[in-house]
Amino acid sequence: MSRDVAVVVEHLGGAIADVTFEMLVRGRALATAAGGRLVAVAAGQGLAGMAKELGAADAVVLCQGPGLEHYTPEAHQQALAAIVKARAPRVTLVANTSVGMDLAAGLAAALGWPLVAYCKDARLEGGTLVATSQIYGGKLLAEAEVAGEHAVLSILAGSAPADAGRVPGSPAVEEVAAPAAPGRVRFKRLIQPEAGDVDITREGVLVSVGRGIQSQDNLPLVEALAAALGGTVSASRPIVDQGWLPKTRQVGKSGMTVKPKLYLAVGISGAPEHLEGMRGAGLIVAINSDPGAPIFDVAQYGIVGDLFDILPALTDKLKGA
Ligand SMILES: Cc1cc2nc3c(=O)[nH]c(=O)nc-3n(C[C@H](O)[C@H](O)[C@H](O)COP(=O)(O)OP(=O)(O)OC[C@H]3O[C@@H](n4cnc5c(N)ncnc54)[C@H](O)[C@@H]3O)c2cc1C
């Protein structure tokens, strides 16, 4: 058994996803505890320049070939399973994202290793792997001891600081051949979000609006506050389902995961599916008329009151009126 820890690199269109750098931070702590190396593994095409961004790892293994240009579960699972099986790391970390969820499950099944999903923490205690998973959209934490010599963990975004793992360098690179048979699932096209809209995952200030706003006609109140804060408007799902804002603005389980410096939740109750997408924000402020609204459980600052009174007053104050 190797003492190494492997991190599966998630990337799209040549860009490494933030969660990969977060996993490198977590992976380094595990590798140190295990007494092994930290190895980043990636499958794809055109990955030649990738290694210099993965300086947080001791080594990088790249698998490039036809059929791996775009992510498809079967082809990528086959390629990555071959790499991981040959190296038999103590722990393999995969992102708990749309891509990573089926990748992690497929890898664990192909290797016959246990999988713990939705992990926000993992550590080695006297050689035993202990993983903490977030369940019911973050309402409960479950701690699991993982028996055996190997395990796959899928790691939630936001569980470590990405910047600490974003280290340039020149780790040793090993190239391995892609599996001969391409997968049966063929990539056809990437459907991009509506052109021209903002990418809320990159915004520093989000003013997020929920059903408390009552009508589309009231959205200008939220837009005015967002403008005064130099931010952007995002929303809970009902606002998007009603067609008041585009899908690109939805925060939560079936929308985007956001990590702005400031997340101001206006008339949002804080359902688990919403919290899943925003609890990693730097500072959460909530405005809600119900003092028992669950959003106050995650907010650092809360205002209990009617948003129709508070929003105009706050906007005026920010504008210095
Ligand atoms: C599989 C699945 C996926 C889902 N994905 C998502 C997702 O991605 N994102 C998401 O957001 N939801 C998602 N949901 C829906 C989620 O469960 C909630 O229904 C939704 O988040 C509720 O939205 P809300 O907080 O805007 O509305 P509500 O729960 O209706 O809350 C409205 C809030 O506004 C407050 N309010 C009312 N009037 C005022 C006022 N005048 N001033 C101040 N406050 C006021 C109320 O007190 C209340 O807390 C999903 C659900 C499922 C089952």
The ligand as an SDF file (V2000), in Angstrom:
LIG
                    3D

 53 58  0  0  0  0  0  0  0  0999 V2000
  -34.3040   19.1930   -5.3790 C   0  0  0  0  0  0  0  0  0  0  0  0
  -34.4950   20.6210   -4.9610 C   0  0  0  0  0  0  0  0  0  0  0  0
  -33.5790   21.5630   -5.3850 C   0  0  0  0  0  0  0  0  0  0  0  0
  -33.7180   22.8850   -4.9780 C   0  0  0  0  0  0  0  0  0  0  0  0
  -32.7930   23.7890   -5.3820 N   0  0  0  0  0  0  0  0  0  0  0  0
  -32.8660   25.0520   -4.9100 C   0  0  0  0  0  0  0  0  0  0  0  0
  -31.8630   26.0010   -5.2550 C   0  0  0  0  0  0  0  0  0  0  0  0
  -30.9390   25.7310   -6.0010 O   0  0  0  0  0  0  0  0  0  0  0  0
  -31.9780   27.2500   -4.7360 N   0  0  0  0  0  0  0  0  0  0  0  0
  -33.0020   27.6350   -3.9060 C   0  0  0  0  0  0  0  0  0  0  0  0
  -33.0320   28.7970   -3.4730 O   0  0  0  0  0  0  0  0  0  0  0  0
  -33.9730   26.7520   -3.5970 N   0  0  0  0  0  0  0  0  0  0  0  0
  -33.9370   25.4770   -4.0920 C   0  0  0  0  0  0  0  0  0  0  0  0
  -34.9200   24.6040   -3.7980 N   0  0  0  0  0  0  0  0  0  0  0  0
  -36.1510   25.1510   -3.1510 C   0  0  0  0  0  0  0  0  0  0  0  0
  -36.0240   25.3050   -1.6500 C   0  0  0  0  0  0  0  0  0  0  0  0
  -36.4160   24.1150   -1.0220 O   0  0  0  0  0  0  0  0  0  0  0  0
  -36.9550   26.4490   -1.1580 C   0  0  0  0  0  0  0  0  0  0  0  0
  -38.2700   26.1710   -1.5680 O   0  0  0  0  0  0  0  0  0  0  0  0
  -36.5520   27.8110   -1.6700 C   0  0  0  0  0  0  0  0  0  0  0  0
  -35.1870   28.0650   -1.4180 O   0  0  0  0  0  0  0  0  0  0  0  0
  -37.3870   28.8900   -0.9390 C   0  0  0  0  0  0  0  0  0  0  0  0
  -37.1220   30.1150   -1.5170 O   0  0  0  0  0  0  0  0  0  0  0  0
  -37.3570   31.4600   -0.6860 P   0  0  0  0  0  0  0  0  0  0  0  0
  -36.5270   31.4360    0.5510 O   0  0  0  0  0  0  0  0  0  0  0  0
  -37.1700   32.5980   -1.6370 O   0  0  0  0  0  0  0  0  0  0  0  0
  -38.9100   31.3970   -0.3580 O   0  0  0  0  0  0  0  0  0  0  0  0
  -39.6750   31.0950    1.0080 P   0  0  0  0  0  0  0  0  0  0  0  0
  -39.2070   29.8400    1.6240 O   0  0  0  0  0  0  0  0  0  0  0  0
  -41.1190   31.2320    0.6860 O   0  0  0  0  0  0  0  0  0  0  0  0
  -39.2080   32.2850    1.9710 O   0  0  0  0  0  0  0  0  0  0  0  0
  -39.5980   33.6120    1.8080 C   0  0  0  0  0  0  0  0  0  0  0  0
  -39.0750   34.3650    3.0240 C   0  0  0  0  0  0  0  0  0  0  0  0
  -39.3680   35.7370    2.8750 O   0  0  0  0  0  0  0  0  0  0  0  0
  -39.7040   36.2610    4.1560 C   0  0  0  0  0  0  0  0  0  0  0  0
  -40.5310   37.4290    3.9330 N   0  0  0  0  0  0  0  0  0  0  0  0
  -41.7970   37.4930    3.4480 C   0  0  0  0  0  0  0  0  0  0  0  0
  -42.2100   38.7620    3.3580 N   0  0  0  0  0  0  0  0  0  0  0  0
  -41.1860   39.5360    3.8030 C   0  0  0  0  0  0  0  0  0  0  0  0
  -41.0060   40.9350    3.9500 C   0  0  0  0  0  0  0  0  0  0  0  0
  -41.9450   41.8120    3.5860 N   0  0  0  0  0  0  0  0  0  0  0  0
  -39.8250   41.3760    4.4420 N   0  0  0  0  0  0  0  0  0  0  0  0
  -38.8450   40.5160    4.7980 C   0  0  0  0  0  0  0  0  0  0  0  0
  -38.9710   39.1760    4.6830 N   0  0  0  0  0  0  0  0  0  0  0  0
  -40.1260   38.6770    4.1730 C   0  0  0  0  0  0  0  0  0  0  0  0
  -40.4460   35.1280    4.8500 C   0  0  0  0  0  0  0  0  0  0  0  0
  -40.3790   35.2700    6.2510 O   0  0  0  0  0  0  0  0  0  0  0  0
  -39.6840   33.9190    4.3450 C   0  0  0  0  0  0  0  0  0  0  0  0
  -38.6470   33.5600    5.2560 O   0  0  0  0  0  0  0  0  0  0  0  0
  -34.8090   23.2770   -4.1810 C   0  0  0  0  0  0  0  0  0  0  0  0
  -35.7340   22.3190   -3.7680 C   0  0  0  0  0  0  0  0  0  0  0  0
  -35.5820   21.0110   -4.1460 C   0  0  0  0  0  0  0  0  0  0  0  0
  -36.5690   19.9800   -3.6770 C   0  0  0  0  0  0  0  0  0  0  0  0
  1  2  1  0
  2  3  1  0
  2 52  2  0
  3  4  2  0
  4  5  1  0
  4 50  1  0
  5  6  2  0
  6  7  1  0
  6 13  1  0
  7  8  2  0
  7  9  1  0
  9 10  1  0
 10 11  2  0
 10 12  1  0
 12 13  2  0
 13 14  1  0
 14 15  1  0
 14 50  1  0
 15 16  1  0
 16 17  1  0
 16 18  1  0
 18 19  1  0
 18 20  1  0
 20 21  1  0
 20 22  1  0
 22 23  1  0
 23 24  1  0
 24 25  2  0
 24 26  1  0
 24 27  1  0
 27 28  1  0
 28 29  2  0
 28 30  1  0
 28 31  1  0
 31 32  1  0
 32 33  1  0
 33 34  1  0
 33 48  1  0
 34 35  1  0
 35 36  1  0
 35 46  1  0
 36 37  1  0
 36 45  1  0
 37 38  2  0
 38 39  1  0
 39 40  1  0
 39 45  2  0
 40 41  1  0
 40 42  2  0
 42 43  1  0
 43 44  2  0
 44 45  1  0
 46 47  1  0
 46 48  1  0
 48 49  1  0
 50 51  2  0
 51 52  1  0
 52 53  1  0
M  END
$$$$
